[in-house]
Amino acid sequence: MRKVVPKEIDSYDVLGIPISVVTLDIAANKIAQWAKDNIGRFICLRDVASLMICLEEPNLKELHQEATIVSPDGMPLAVIGKLKGLPVQKTSGADLMSLVLSLSAKTGLKHYFYGGKEGVAKKLADVCKEKYPNIKIAGYECPPFRPLTKDEDKEVIKRIKASSADIVWVGISSPKQDIWMQQHYKKLPQTLIGVGAAFDFLTGEVKRAPKWMQNSGLEWSHRLFSEPKRLWRRYLILAPKFIVAIALDSIKSNINKHILRKTDEHS
């Protein structure tokens, strides 16, 4: 029987999604610890747009209950945690991946890259070998955009198992990568981490926003202007819907608190 992995990190609720109380250092340390036990886990990285997409489908919302970490990939989600008085930090896929890779010489972690456009996973492996001396790349592959057949999927599982990797970095966009991780983490002994566009950022395929924009919560605007055709719905429709949903949720919460207070006064 598969060992049940308890939640090791506290979380706070954002529209029904449990966001983990993490920082880059906490997440990186946990990932290094987990490499020692051969238990499959997966980590989701949530920003505003992907959170709103997940709310539209019950199955996507529910899979977060199985994730070991749901990190605040976007600044707004981290700010909500800070407003609750929690020691949380924006923990984006690209930043987490860069940190874990940079520590690899010390931790000895072995990495597998699964995702990206044709050739990007190999390019990422080459970039990492050049940037991080002595890093251990256990394997890489770019899956086709179409769904895999059952036989193809079995071969993927076989290759990843045989690689002896500690971490599988999954870059096939959200929510596709979240679904893939949920469907595979019980079949694999590694930690699966869905990092979305991090493959493109780290290889230079897509230019990331300057640090000052990242730190001030404006990275979304840089991405929108860089890829308007692909990202306009994410930032011009889903982001405003998030703001409205958060406002309504806050109003509902305040009303409930008021009712409870009045009930206590009359009891």
DAGI-V93732 format. One record per residue. N is the residue number from 0. OMEGA is omega in whole degrees, -180 to 180 (* if undefined). Layout:
n=N omega=OMEGA
n=N omega=OMEGA
//
This chain:
n=0 omega=-178
n=1 omega=179
n=2 omega=178
n=3 omega=-178
n=4 omega=180
n=5 omega=175
n=6 omega=-178
n=7 omega=-174
n=8 omega=178
n=9 omega=179
n=10 omega=175
n=11 omega=-172
n=12 omega=171
n=13 omega=-180
n=14 omega=177
n=15 omega=177
n=16 omega=179
n=17 omega=178
n=18 omega=-175
n=19 omega=177
n=20 omega=-176
n=21 omega=167
n=22 omega=178
n=23 omega=-178
n=24 omega=180
n=25 omega=-179
n=26 omega=-179
n=27 omega=179
n=28 omega=179
n=29 omega=-179
n=30 omega=178
n=31 omega=179
n=32 omega=-175
n=33 omega=-179
n=34 omega=-175
n=35 omega=-171
n=36 omega=177
n=37 omega=176
n=38 omega=180
n=39 omega=177
n=40 omega=170
n=41 omega=-178
n=42 omega=175
n=43 omega=174
n=44 omega=-173
n=45 omega=167
n=46 omega=-175
n=47 omega=-175
n=48 omega=-178
n=49 omega=176
n=50 omega=180
n=51 omega=177
n=52 omega=-179
n=53 omega=180
n=54 omega=-177
n=55 omega=-178
n=56 omega=-178
n=57 omega=-178
n=58 omega=179
n=59 omega=179
n=60 omega=-176
n=61 omega=-176
n=62 omega=179
n=63 omega=178
n=64 omega=179
n=65 omega=-178
n=66 omega=180
n=67 omega=174
n=68 omega=168
n=69 omega=-171
n=70 omega=177
n=71 omega=-178
n=72 omega=-180
n=73 omega=-180
n=74 omega=-179
n=75 omega=-179
n=76 omega=176
n=77 omega=-180
n=78 omega=178
n=79 omega=178
n=80 omega=179
n=81 omega=179
n=82 omega=176
n=83 omega=179
n=84 omega=-176
n=85 omega=-179
n=86 omega=-176
n=87 omega=-179
n=88 omega=173
n=89 omega=-176
n=90 omega=-175
n=91 omega=-179
n=92 omega=-178
n=93 omega=-180
n=94 omega=180
n=95 omega=-179
n=96 omega=179
n=97 omega=-179
n=98 omega=-178
n=99 omega=178
n=100 omega=-178
n=101 omega=-180
n=102 omega=-171
n=103 omega=179
n=104 omega=180
n=105 omega=-176
n=106 omega=-178
n=107 omega=-178
n=108 omega=178
n=109 omega=-170
n=110 omega=175
n=111 omega=-179
n=112 omega=-179
n=113 omega=178
n=114 omega=-180
n=115 omega=174
n=116 omega=-178
n=117 omega=177
n=118 omega=-176
n=119 omega=-180
n=120 omega=177
n=121 omega=179
n=122 omega=179
n=123 omega=178
n=124 omega=-180
n=125 omega=179
n=126 omega=-179
n=127 omega=179
n=128 omega=-180
n=129 omega=-175
n=130 omega=-176
n=131 omega=-179
n=132 omega=178
n=133 omega=177
n=134 omega=-179
n=135 omega=177
n=136 omega=-175
n=137 omega=-180
n=138 omega=178
n=139 omega=174
n=140 omega=177
n=141 omega=-180
n=142 omega=177
n=143 omega=180
n=144 omega=177
n=145 omega=175
n=146 omega=178
n=147 omega=173
n=148 omega=179
n=149 omega=-180
n=150 omega=179
n=151 omega=-179
n=152 omega=178
n=153 omega=180
n=154 omega=177
n=155 omega=180
n=156 omega=-180
n=157 omega=-179
n=158 omega=-178
n=159 omega=177
n=160 omega=-176
n=161 omega=-177
n=162 omega=-175
n=163 omega=177
n=164 omega=174
n=165 omega=-177
n=166 omega=170
n=167 omega=177
n=168 omega=-174
n=169 omega=-178
n=170 omega=-180
n=171 omega=176
n=172 omega=-180
n=173 omega=9
n=174 omega=-178
n=175 omega=-179
n=176 omega=179
n=177 omega=178
n=178 omega=180
n=179 omega=-179
n=180 omega=180
n=181 omega=-178
n=182 omega=-173
n=183 omega=-172
n=184 omega=179
n=185 omega=-179
n=186 omega=-174
n=187 omega=-180
n=188 omega=-176
n=189 omega=168
n=190 omega=179
n=191 omega=-177
n=192 omega=-179
n=193 omega=-172
n=194 omega=173
n=195 omega=-174
n=196 omega=-177
n=197 omega=178
n=198 omega=-178
n=199 omega=179
n=200 omega=-174
n=201 omega=177
n=202 omega=-178
n=203 omega=177
n=204 omega=176
n=205 omega=-179
n=206 omega=180
n=207 omega=179
n=208 omega=176
n=209 omega=-178
n=210 omega=-177
n=211 omega=177
n=212 omega=177
n=213 omega=-176
n=214 omega=-178
n=215 omega=178
n=216 omega=-177
n=217 omega=-179
n=218 omega=-180
n=219 omega=-178
n=220 omega=177
n=221 omega=-180
n=222 omega=180
n=223 omega=-179
n=224 omega=179
n=225 omega=-178
n=226 omega=-174
n=227 omega=-177
n=228 omega=-177
n=229 omega=-169
n=230 omega=-174
n=231 omega=-179
n=232 omega=-178
n=233 omega=-172
n=234 omega=-177
n=235 omega=179
n=236 omega=-176
n=237 omega=-180
n=238 omega=176
n=239 omega=178
n=240 omega=178
n=241 omega=-179
n=242 omega=179
n=243 omega=-179
n=244 omega=179
n=245 omega=179
n=246 omega=180
n=247 omega=179
n=248 omega=179
n=249 omega=179
n=250 omega=179
n=251 omega=-180
n=252 omega=179
n=253 omega=178
n=254 omega=180
n=255 omega=178
n=256 omega=180
n=257 omega=179
n=258 omega=180
n=259 omega=180
n=260 omega=179
n=261 omega=180
n=262 omega=179
n=263 omega=-179
n=264 omega=-177
n=265 omega=-179
n=266 omega=*
//
